[in-house]
Amino acid sequence: MSKVSVYRLLDSNRKILYYGMTNNVKRRTGEHKRDGKKFSAIEVVSTHASRQAAKKAEGARMTKFKQLKGRRPRYNKTNLGDKLG
């Protein structure tokens, strides 16, 4: 089984635009670009042995973001933090 990374997309001011998880960061970066998302950088924030562990970590980051900002990141359509919280 491959490792699963939790990552975030950042704008030019290093503001978080999106949290996600993938087993292939390069492929996923290309998918975001093809979808029209505008971002300056992608940053892997943690790597996990299972999808379940990555999902839990992603949810924790989303929850923290929402607590600090009162909203989810711009490109996140669902808030996993609420589901896991």
PyRosetta script that sets phi, psi and omega in degrees:
from pyrosetta import init, pose_from_sequence

init()
pose = pose_from_sequence("MSKVSVYRLLDSNRKILYYGMTNNVKRRTGEHKRDGKKFSAIEVVSTHASRQAAKKAEGARMTKFKQLKGRRPRYNKTNLGDKLG")
pose.set_psi(1, 137.7)
pose.set_omega(1, -178.5)
pose.set_phi(2, -83.5)
pose.set_psi(2, 159.0)
pose.set_omega(2, 177.7)
pose.set_phi(3, -71.9)
pose.set_psi(3, 151.3)
pose.set_omega(3, 179.1)
pose.set_phi(4, -117.6)
pose.set_psi(4, 125.3)
pose.set_omega(4, -178.5)
pose.set_phi(5, -101.3)
pose.set_psi(5, 140.6)
pose.set_omega(5, 168.9)
pose.set_phi(6, -97.9)
pose.set_psi(6, 132.3)
pose.set_omega(6, -175.9)
pose.set_phi(7, -137.2)
pose.set_psi(7, 167.7)
pose.set_omega(7, 174.5)
pose.set_phi(8, -136.5)
pose.set_psi(8, 146.6)
pose.set_omega(8, 173.1)
pose.set_phi(9, -95.3)
pose.set_psi(9, 138.0)
pose.set_omega(9, -177.7)
pose.set_phi(10, -123.2)
pose.set_psi(10, 148.8)
pose.set_omega(10, 173.3)
pose.set_phi(11, -88.7)
pose.set_psi(11, -175.6)
pose.set_omega(11, -176.3)
pose.set_phi(12, -66.2)
pose.set_psi(12, -17.9)
pose.set_omega(12, 176.3)
pose.set_phi(13, -96.7)
pose.set_psi(13, 9.6)
pose.set_omega(13, -179.3)
pose.set_phi(14, 67.0)
pose.set_psi(14, 23.4)
pose.set_omega(14, 173.6)
pose.set_phi(15, -81.1)
pose.set_psi(15, 140.8)
pose.set_omega(15, -177.8)
pose.set_phi(16, -75.7)
pose.set_psi(16, 126.7)
pose.set_omega(16, 179.0)
pose.set_phi(17, -105.3)
pose.set_psi(17, -24.8)
pose.set_omega(17, -172.1)
pose.set_phi(18, -164.1)
pose.set_psi(18, 141.5)
pose.set_omega(18, 167.6)
pose.set_phi(19, -114.0)
pose.set_psi(19, 140.7)
pose.set_omega(19, 177.5)
pose.set_phi(20, -155.6)
pose.set_psi(20, -179.9)
pose.set_omega(20, 176.5)
pose.set_phi(21, -141.7)
pose.set_psi(21, 149.3)
pose.set_omega(21, -177.0)
pose.set_phi(22, -161.0)
pose.set_psi(22, 159.3)
pose.set_omega(22, 172.1)
pose.set_phi(23, -100.2)
pose.set_psi(23, 3.1)
pose.set_omega(23, 179.7)
pose.set_phi(24, -149.9)
pose.set_psi(24, 93.5)
pose.set_omega(24, -174.7)
pose.set_phi(25, -63.0)
pose.set_psi(25, -41.3)
pose.set_omega(25, -178.6)
pose.set_phi(26, -61.6)
pose.set_psi(26, -47.1)
pose.set_omega(26, 178.7)
pose.set_phi(27, -61.9)
pose.set_psi(27, -44.7)
pose.set_omega(27, -177.0)
pose.set_phi(28, -65.9)
pose.set_psi(28, -36.1)
pose.set_omega(28, 176.3)
pose.set_phi(29, -59.6)
pose.set_psi(29, -45.8)
pose.set_omega(29, 177.8)
pose.set_phi(30, -61.1)
pose.set_psi(30, -39.7)
pose.set_omega(30, 178.5)
pose.set_phi(31, -62.6)
pose.set_psi(31, -42.9)
pose.set_omega(31, 178.5)
pose.set_phi(32, -62.1)
pose.set_psi(32, -42.2)
pose.set_omega(32, 179.2)
pose.set_phi(33, -63.5)
pose.set_psi(33, -43.9)
pose.set_omega(33, 178.7)
pose.set_phi(34, -64.0)
pose.set_psi(34, -30.8)
pose.set_omega(34, 178.3)
pose.set_phi(35, -75.6)
pose.set_psi(35, -6.1)
pose.set_omega(35, 177.7)
pose.set_phi(36, 89.7)
pose.set_psi(36, 9.2)
pose.set_omega(36, 177.7)
pose.set_phi(37, -70.4)
pose.set_psi(37, 134.1)
pose.set_omega(37, 178.4)
pose.set_phi(38, -98.8)
pose.set_psi(38, 119.0)
pose.set_omega(38, 178.3)
pose.set_phi(39, -152.9)
pose.set_psi(39, 158.3)
pose.set_omega(39, -177.9)
pose.set_phi(40, -101.3)
pose.set_psi(40, -26.7)
pose.set_omega(40, -176.6)
pose.set_phi(41, -152.7)
pose.set_psi(41, 154.8)
pose.set_omega(41, 170.5)
pose.set_phi(42, -120.6)
pose.set_psi(42, 134.4)
pose.set_omega(42, -175.1)
pose.set_phi(43, -130.7)
pose.set_psi(43, 121.7)
pose.set_omega(43, 175.1)
pose.set_phi(44, -77.6)
pose.set_psi(44, 125.5)
pose.set_omega(44, -177.2)
pose.set_phi(45, -103.7)
pose.set_psi(45, -20.2)
pose.set_omega(45, 175.3)
pose.set_phi(46, -166.2)
pose.set_psi(46, 157.4)
pose.set_omega(46, 178.9)
pose.set_phi(47, -130.3)
pose.set_psi(47, 140.2)
pose.set_omega(47, -172.6)
pose.set_phi(48, -133.8)
pose.set_psi(48, 155.4)
pose.set_omega(48, -179.2)
pose.set_phi(49, -78.2)
pose.set_psi(49, -20.7)
pose.set_omega(49, -178.6)
pose.set_phi(50, -135.6)
pose.set_psi(50, 156.5)
pose.set_omega(50, 177.2)
pose.set_phi(51, -64.8)
pose.set_psi(51, -36.3)
pose.set_omega(51, 179.7)
pose.set_phi(52, -62.2)
pose.set_psi(52, -44.4)
pose.set_omega(52, 178.7)
pose.set_phi(53, -65.3)
pose.set_psi(53, -40.1)
pose.set_omega(53, 178.8)
pose.set_phi(54, -65.1)
pose.set_psi(54, -41.0)
pose.set_omega(54, -180.0)
pose.set_phi(55, -62.6)
pose.set_psi(55, -39.9)
pose.set_omega(55, 178.1)
pose.set_phi(56, -64.7)
pose.set_psi(56, -43.7)
pose.set_omega(56, 179.4)
pose.set_phi(57, -65.4)
pose.set_psi(57, -41.7)
pose.set_omega(57, 178.0)
pose.set_phi(58, -62.3)
pose.set_psi(58, -43.9)
pose.set_omega(58, 179.2)
pose.set_phi(59, -61.4)
pose.set_psi(59, -39.3)
pose.set_omega(59, 178.6)
pose.set_phi(60, -64.5)
pose.set_psi(60, -40.8)
pose.set_omega(60, 178.5)
pose.set_phi(61, -66.6)
pose.set_psi(61, -39.8)
pose.set_omega(61, 178.4)
pose.set_phi(62, -64.7)
pose.set_psi(62, -41.7)
pose.set_omega(62, 178.8)
pose.set_phi(63, -61.3)
pose.set_psi(63, -46.6)
pose.set_omega(63, -179.9)
pose.set_phi(64, -62.1)
pose.set_psi(64, -44.1)
pose.set_omega(64, 178.7)
pose.set_phi(65, -58.2)
pose.set_psi(65, -47.5)
pose.set_omega(65, -177.7)
pose.set_phi(66, -65.3)
pose.set_psi(66, -36.7)
pose.set_omega(66, 177.4)
pose.set_phi(67, -64.0)
pose.set_psi(67, -39.5)
pose.set_omega(67, -178.4)
pose.set_phi(68, -77.8)
pose.set_psi(68, -38.9)
pose.set_omega(68, -172.8)
pose.set_phi(69, -105.0)
pose.set_psi(69, -15.8)
pose.set_omega(69, -178.6)
pose.set_phi(70, 77.1)
pose.set_psi(70, 12.0)
pose.set_omega(70, -179.3)
pose.set_phi(71, -159.5)
pose.set_psi(71, 171.4)
pose.set_omega(71, 175.2)
pose.set_phi(72, -91.4)
pose.set_psi(72, 165.0)
pose.set_omega(72, 176.8)
pose.set_phi(73, -58.9)
pose.set_psi(73, 152.0)
pose.set_omega(73, -173.1)
pose.set_phi(74, -48.5)
pose.set_psi(74, -45.8)
pose.set_omega(74, -173.6)
pose.set_phi(75, -93.4)
pose.set_psi(75, -1.7)
pose.set_omega(75, 176.7)
pose.set_phi(76, -81.8)
pose.set_psi(76, 120.2)
pose.set_omega(76, -178.2)
pose.set_phi(77, -86.0)
pose.set_psi(77, -27.1)
pose.set_omega(77, 176.1)
pose.set_phi(78, -123.0)
pose.set_psi(78, 154.1)
pose.set_omega(78, -179.9)
pose.set_phi(79, -109.6)
pose.set_psi(79, 95.0)
pose.set_omega(79, -179.1)
pose.set_phi(80, -61.6)
pose.set_psi(80, -27.6)
pose.set_omega(80, 179.2)
pose.set_phi(81, -59.3)
pose.set_psi(81, -39.0)
pose.set_omega(81, 177.8)
pose.set_phi(82, -66.3)
pose.set_psi(82, -37.7)
pose.set_omega(82, -178.1)
pose.set_phi(83, -70.3)
pose.set_psi(83, -33.7)
pose.set_omega(83, -176.8)
pose.set_phi(84, -93.5)
pose.set_psi(84, -16.1)
pose.set_omega(84, -169.1)
pose.set_phi(85, -64.7)
pose.dump_pdb("model.pdb")
